[in-house]
Amino acid sequence: MSFPEDEAPGLLAKSAAGDNAAPLSVSDLSGALKRTVEDAFGHVRVRGEISGWKRAASGHCYFTLKDENACIDAVLWRGQSQRLAFSPEDGAEVIATGKVTTYPGRSKYQISVTSLELAGEGALMALLEKRKRALAAEGLFASERKKDLPYLPRVIGVVTSPTGAVIRDILHRLEDRFPTHVLVWPVPVQGEAAAPAVASAIRGFDALPASGGRVPRPDLLIVARGGGSIEDLWAFNEEAVVRAAADCSIPLISAVGHETDVTLIDHAADRRAPTPTAAAEMAVPVRRDLVAFVGDLAQRAGKGLSRRLDRSAERFALAAERLPEPASLVDQREQRVDELTRRLGQGLSGQLFKAGGRLAEWTGRLDAGRLLGKRAREGEARLLELVRRMPRADRYLAARSERLASLWRLADLAHPERPLDRGFARVSAGDGASVTSAEAARRAVEVTLHFRDGSVDARTDGAASAAKAPVAPRGRRPYRTPSAPQPGLFDDPGAQGDD
């Protein structure tokens, strides 16, 4: 492809003569597009389905509106998101009001939403049904989660508007049936602030201490509101309210709307009441009926006790007629005692007589003189035998004593301290061991010389230390010259031995 010489592309951009269209910067072009789009679409209302709903940490919400053919990004700033009357979620069909603007940082256009509304009652019901299925799948509506209502609660907590007719109806019905301590947590029951307030009230009652707190903890909760359209009751369909009711550990009665109005909190509550007045009737029994019932029970108990006493008296009278005379029972027992007493005396006399006969028999058999003489003769024979064997024992002991004296003299001659008496000395090291060679003395350096009358420390280089005071030699037994033979091991006169 060929170009005229003056139009051929080159390395550098060229400016033609008379050309007043200067190149635009990217920012200039993006700004111009932004102004053009915002001027042309400064106020739009778009109907579509929410997709990719996301709330950032800053509070801004980002999502996409789509239909079957196209989609457009949208942003809902934090200030507008806090004023929404419902909680948007994916799949909800809504009408977004705002303006179309561009985002130069990514070359994209989007809707800056100022308000968001559900696209008709059909879209509202579709969102409600979708949320109901999701919460039911989590088990929040399961019957096993339901708690029994207390028969006679001491404190009842009511979450409702403090100025409406609902609280007056509840208080009036409780006063008629059974006056009870009531705590009211005031909340808005309609509008964008209703759902967070109701959820906070339920969790606030549940967080009260069971005992010892300044505010008593309710035994039962009632969440109540009067009738209205589905838009008016929408706060009680919000997920935050449903989860608070399901998580509450206090039994909860839902009384929202009239009998035909059903909200998601009705499924999560422990009991649903068709009206607030019916909720009060469920909460407490009728005091007059209870008093009458207790009185009837007391009367029936009294009559039953009287009948039982009468029957007991009749049975006692019949039993008393069948009993024998007490005198006849005592007479027989007395006669038996007399007979046993007589037989006991006869038995004791016979036993004593038999014992006396046996004693006389054994006395005749015993001869004390004969028995003692026999024992004396046996002892005399044994004593003579011992006297006869005494010389042999003396010879044995003399031989053993002489042997022991010889061993003692030999041990005295072999004692290591014996040579000291003849002028010898014994050399020992610091640990007390004897030094027997010059080499060992040189290695020890410091030695001790033991004499008969004491010891002296010395060094092997010839320099002697000062003499110590005479002390007993270490590590040897005192020497004793035997002056007499050691006592015999068998010096006991009663000992016997063999040659």
LUMLOMI-66509 format. One record per residue (C-alpha): z, y, x; residue in three letters. Coordinates in steps of 0.5 Angstrom, whole numbers, padded with zeros to 4 digits, always signed. Layout:
N
ZYXALA ...
end
This chain:
499
+0000+0000+0000MET -0002+0007+0003SER +0001+0014+0002PHE -0001+0021+0003PRO +0000+0023+0010GLU +0005+0028+0007ASP +0008+0023+0002GLU +0009+0017+0007ALA +0017+0015+0007PRO +0020+0016+0014GLY +0026+0016+0018LEU +0029+0022+0016LEU +0029+0025+0009ALA +0024+0031+0008LYS +0025+0037+0003SER +0018+0039+0000ALA +0016+0047+0000ALA +0019+0050-0006GLY +0024+0044-0008ASP +0030+0046-0011ASN +0033+0039-0013ALA +0038+0038-0008ALA +0041+0031-0007PRO +0048+0030-0011LEU +0054+0027-0008SER +0056+0020-0012VAL +0063+0024-0014SER +0058+0030-0017ASP +0054+0025-0021LEU +0060+0021-0023SER +0063+0027-0026GLY +0057+0029-0029ALA +0057+0023-0033LEU +0064+0023-0035LYS +0063+0030-0038ARG +0057+0028-0041THR +0060+0021-0044VAL +0067+0025-0046GLU +0063+0031-0050ASP +0058+0026-0054ALA +0064+0021-0055PHE +0070+0025-0056GLY +0073+0022-0062HIS +0071+0015-0064VAL +0074+0009-0068ARG +0072+0002-0066VAL +0073-0005-0069ARG +0074-0011-0065GLY +0078-0017-0063GLU +0083-0016-0058ILE +0082-0020-0051SER +0085-0020-0045GLY +0091-0016-0047TRP +0096-0015-0041LYS +0102-0010-0040ARG +0102-0007-0033ALA +0109-0006-0030ALA +0108+0002-0031SER +0108+0001-0038GLY +0100+0002-0039HIS +0096-0003-0043CYS +0089-0006-0041TYR +0085-0010-0046PHE +0078-0011-0048THR +0075-0010-0055LEU +0069-0015-0057LYS +0065-0018-0062ASP +0060-0023-0063GLU +0055-0019-0059ASN +0058-0014-0054ALA +0065-0012-0051CYS +0068-0006-0048ILE +0074-0005-0044ASP +0080-0001-0047ALA +0086+0002-0044VAL +0093+0004-0048LEU +0097+0009-0044TRP +0105+0008-0044ARG +0106+0014-0049GLY +0102+0011-0054GLN +0104+0004-0053SER +0111+0005-0055GLN +0109+0008-0062ARG +0105+0002-0064LEU +0108-0001-0071ALA +0106-0008-0068PHE +0106-0012-0062SER +0098-0013-0060PRO +0096-0020-0058GLU +0090-0024-0056ASP +0085-0025-0062GLY +0088-0020-0067ALA +0082-0016-0070GLU +0084-0008-0070VAL +0081-0001-0070ILE +0082+0003-0064ALA +0082+0010-0064THR +0081+0014-0058GLY +0075+0017-0054LYS +0070+0014-0049VAL +0071+0016-0042THR +0069+0013-0035THR +0072+0011-0029TYR +0069+0013-0023PRO +0072+0009-0018GLY +0069+0003-0021ARG +0063+0006-0024SER +0065+0003-0031LYS +0066+0006-0038TYR +0072+0005-0043GLN +0076+0007-0049ILE +0082+0011-0048SER +0086+0009-0054VAL +0091+0014-0058THR +0092+0009-0064SER +0091+0002-0065LEU +0092-0001-0072GLU +0090-0008-0075LEU +0083-0008-0079ALA +0086-0010-0086GLY +0091-0014-0089GLU +0086-0020-0087GLY +0087-0019-0080ALA +0094-0018-0081LEU +0095-0025-0084MET +0091-0028-0079ALA +0095-0025-0074LEU +0101-0027-0078LEU +0099-0034-0078GLU +0097-0035-0071LYS +0104-0033-0069ARG +0107-0037-0074LYS +0104-0043-0071ARG +0105-0041-0064ALA +0113-0040-0065LEU +0113-0047-0069ALA +0110-0051-0063ALA +0116-0048-0059GLU +0121-0051-0064GLY +0124-0045-0066LEU +0123-0047-0073PHE +0125-0054-0073ALA +0131-0057-0078SER +0135-0060-0072GLU +0136-0053-0070ARG +0139-0050-0076LYS +0147-0049-0076LYS +0152-0050-0082ASP +0154-0044-0086LEU +0162-0043-0085PRO +0165-0045-0092TYR +0170-0039-0092LEU +0168-0034-0086PRO +0173-0029-0084ARG +0168-0024-0081VAL +0161-0023-0084ILE +0156-0018-0079GLY +0151-0015-0083VAL +0144-0012-0080VAL +0141-0007-0084THR +0140+0000-0086SER +0147+0004-0087PRO +0144+0008-0092THR +0140+0004-0097GLY +0142+0000-0103ALA +0142-0007-0099VAL +0148-0006-0096ILE +0151-0003-0103ARG +0149-0009-0106ASP +0152-0014-0101ILE +0159-0010-0101LEU +0159-0010-0108HIS +0158-0018-0109ARG +0163-0020-0103LEU +0168-0015-0107GLU +0167-0019-0113ASP +0167-0026-0110ARG +0171-0026-0104PHE +0173-0020-0101PRO +0172-0021-0093THR +0172-0016-0087HIS +0165-0014-0086VAL +0162-0011-0080LEU +0155-0007-0081VAL +0150-0006-0075TRP +0146+0000-0077PRO +0138-0001-0076VAL +0132+0002-0078PRO +0128-0003-0082VAL +0121-0001-0082GLN +0117+0003-0077GLY +0115+0002-0070GLU +0123+0002-0068ALA +0125-0003-0073ALA +0124-0010-0069ALA +0127-0008-0062PRO +0133-0005-0066ALA +0134-0011-0071VAL +0133-0016-0065ALA +0138-0012-0061SER +0143-0012-0066ALA +0143-0020-0067ILE +0144-0021-0060ARG +0149-0015-0060GLY +0153-0019-0065PHE +0152-0026-0061ASP +0155-0023-0055ALA +0162-0021-0058LEU +0167-0025-0055PRO +0170-0030-0059ALA +0177-0027-0058SER +0181-0022-0055GLY +0176-0016-0056GLY +0176-0010-0059ARG +0171-0012-0064VAL +0172-0018-0068PRO +0166-0023-0067ARG +0163-0025-0074PRO +0163-0032-0076ASP +0157-0031-0080LEU +0151-0026-0080LEU +0146-0023-0085ILE +0140-0020-0084VAL +0138-0016-0090ALA +0132-0011-0092ARG +0129-0010-0099GLY +0123-0011-0102GLY +0116-0008-0099GLY +0109-0009-0097SER +0107-0014-0091ILE +0106-0007-0087GLU +0113-0005-0089ASP +0116-0012-0087LEU +0112-0013-0081TRP +0118-0012-0076ALA +0121-0018-0079PHE +0115-0022-0076ASN +0115-0019-0069GLU +0116-0025-0064GLU +0123-0021-0061ALA +0126-0021-0068VAL +0124-0029-0069VAL +0127-0031-0062ARG +0133-0027-0063ALA +0135-0030-0069ALA +0133-0037-0066ALA +0137-0036-0060ASP +0143-0034-0064CYS +0149-0038-0064SER +0152-0035-0070ILE +0150-0038-0077PRO +0145-0033-0079LEU +0142-0032-0087ILE +0136-0028-0087SER +0135-0024-0094ALA +0129-0020-0092VAL +0125-0017-0098GLY +0124-0021-0105HIS +0124-0028-0107GLU +0116-0028-0106THR +0116-0024-0099ASP +0117-0029-0093VAL +0117-0027-0086THR +0118-0031-0080LEU +0125-0029-0079ILE +0126-0033-0085ASP +0124-0040-0082HIS +0128-0038-0075ALA +0134-0037-0079ALA +0139-0042-0081ASP +0139-0041-0089ARG +0134-0036-0093ARG +0136-0032-0099ALA +0131-0030-0104PRO +0135-0023-0104THR +0141-0019-0100PRO +0145-0020-0106THR +0144-0028-0106ALA +0145-0028-0099ALA +0152-0025-0100ALA +0153-0031-0106GLU +0151-0036-0100MET +0156-0033-0095ALA +0163-0034-0099VAL +0165-0038-0105PRO +0168-0034-0112VAL +0175-0033-0110ARG +0177-0034-0118ARG +0174-0041-0118ASP +0177-0043-0111LEU +0184-0041-0114VAL +0183-0045-0120ALA +0180-0051-0116PHE +0186-0051-0112VAL +0191-0050-0118GLY +0187-0056-0121ASP +0188-0060-0115LEU +0196-0058-0115ALA +0197-0060-0122GLN +0193-0067-0121ARG +0197-0068-0115ALA +0204-0067-0119GLY +0201-0071-0124LYS +0200-0077-0119GLY +0206-0076-0116LEU +0210-0077-0122SER +0206-0083-0124ARG +0207-0086-0118ARG +0215-0085-0118LEU +0215-0088-0125ASP +0211-0094-0123ARG +0216-0094-0117SER +0222-0094-0121ALA +0220-0099-0126GLU +0218-0104-0120ARG +0225-0103-0117PHE +0228-0104-0124ALA +0224-0111-0125LEU +0226-0113-0117ALA +0234-0111-0119ALA +0234-0116-0125GLU +0231-0122-0121ARG +0236-0121-0115LEU +0242-0126-0115PRO +0250-0123-0116GLU +0252-0121-0109PRO +0259-0124-0110ALA +0256-0131-0110SER +0252-0130-0104LEU +0258-0128-0100VAL +0262-0133-0103ASP +0257-0139-0100GLN +0257-0135-0093ARG +0265-0135-0093GLU +0266-0142-0094GLN +0261-0144-0089ARG +0265-0139-0084VAL +0271-0143-0085ASP +0268-0150-0084GLU +0265-0148-0077LEU +0272-0145-0075THR +0275-0152-0077ARG +0270-0155-0073ARG +0270-0151-0067LEU +0278-0152-0066GLY +0277-0159-0067GLN +0272-0159-0061GLY +0276-0155-0056LEU +0282-0160-0057SER +0277-0166-0056GLY +0274-0163-0050GLN +0281-0161-0047LEU +0283-0168-0047PHE +0277-0171-0044LYS +0277-0166-0038ALA +0285-0168-0037GLY +0283-0175-0036GLY +0277-0174-0031ARG +0282-0169-0027LEU +0287-0175-0027ALA +0282-0180-0025GLU +0280-0176-0019TRP +0287-0174-0017THR +0288-0181-0016GLY +0282-0182-0012ARG +0284-0177-0007LEU +0288-0178-0001ASP +0289-0172+0004ALA +0293-0175+0009GLY +0288-0181+0010ARG +0282-0176+0011LEU +0286-0171+0015LEU +0287-0177+0020GLY +0280-0179+0021LYS +0278-0172+0022ARG +0283-0171+0028ALA +0281-0178+0031ARG +0274-0176+0031GLU +0276-0169+0034GLY +0280-0173+0040GLU +0275-0177+0042ALA +0270-0172+0043ARG +0275-0168+0047LEU +0276-0174+0051LEU +0268-0175+0052GLU +0268-0167+0054LEU +0274-0168+0059VAL +0270-0174+0062ARG +0264-0170+0063ARG +0267-0164+0066MET +0267-0166+0074PRO +0259-0167+0074ARG +0258-0160+0070ALA +0262-0157+0076ASP +0258-0161+0081ARG +0252-0158+0078TYR +0254-0151+0078LEU +0257-0151+0085ALA +0250-0153+0087ALA +0246-0148+0083ARG +0251-0142+0086SER +0250-0144+0093GLU +0242-0144+0092ARG +0243-0137+0089LEU +0247-0135+0094ALA +0242-0137+0100SER +0236-0133+0096LEU +0240-0127+0095TRP +0241-0127+0103ARG +0234-0128+0104LEU +0232-0122+0099ALA +0237-0118+0103ASP +0234-0119+0110LEU +0227-0118+0107ALA +0229-0111+0104HIS +0224-0106+0107PRO +0230-0101+0108GLU +0234-0106+0112ARG +0230-0104+0119PRO +0233-0097+0117LEU +0240-0099+0119ASP +0237-0101+0126ARG +0234-0094+0128GLY +0227-0095+0125PHE +0224-0090+0120ALA +0219-0091+0115ARG +0213-0086+0114VAL +0210-0085+0107SER +0204-0080+0104ALA +0205-0075+0099GLY +0204-0080+0093ASP +0210-0084+0096GLY +0205-0090+0099ALA +0207-0092+0105SER +0203-0090+0111VAL +0202-0096+0116THR +0197-0094+0121SER +0195-0087+0125ALA +0189-0086+0122GLU +0192-0086+0115ALA +0197-0081+0118ALA +0192-0076+0120ARG +0188-0077+0114ARG +0195-0075+0110ALA +0196-0069+0114VAL +0203-0068+0111GLU +0208-0074+0111VAL +0215-0076+0110THR +0219-0080+0115LEU +0225-0084+0111HIS +0231-0085+0115PHE +0238-0089+0114ARG +0241-0082+0111ASP +0235-0078+0108GLY +0228-0076+0109SER +0224-0071+0113VAL +0217-0068+0111ASP +0213-0067+0117ALA +0205-0066+0119ARG +0201-0070+0123THR +0199-0064+0128ASP +0206-0065+0131GLY +0209-0059+0127ALA +0215-0061+0123ALA +0218-0058+0117SER +0225-0056+0116ALA +0229-0062+0115ALA +0231-0063+0108LYS +0238-0064+0105ALA +0239-0071+0105PRO +0237-0074+0098VAL +0236-0081+0096ALA +0230-0085+0098PRO +0224-0084+0093ARG +0222-0091+0090GLY +0227-0096+0093ARG +0233-0099+0090ARG +0240-0098+0093PRO +0242-0103+0098TYR +0248-0107+0097ARG +0250-0112+0102THR +0253-0118+0098PRO +0260-0120+0099SER +0261-0126+0095ALA +0256-0131+0092PRO +0253-0128+0085GLN +0256-0131+0079PRO +0253-0138+0076GLY +0248-0138+0071LEU +0253-0144+0068PHE +0260-0141+0069ASP +0261-0142+0061ASP +0266-0148+0061PRO +0263-0151+0055GLY +0256-0152+0058ALA +0254-0159+0060GLN +0249-0161+0065GLY +0246-0167+0069ASP +0246-0168+0077ASP 
end
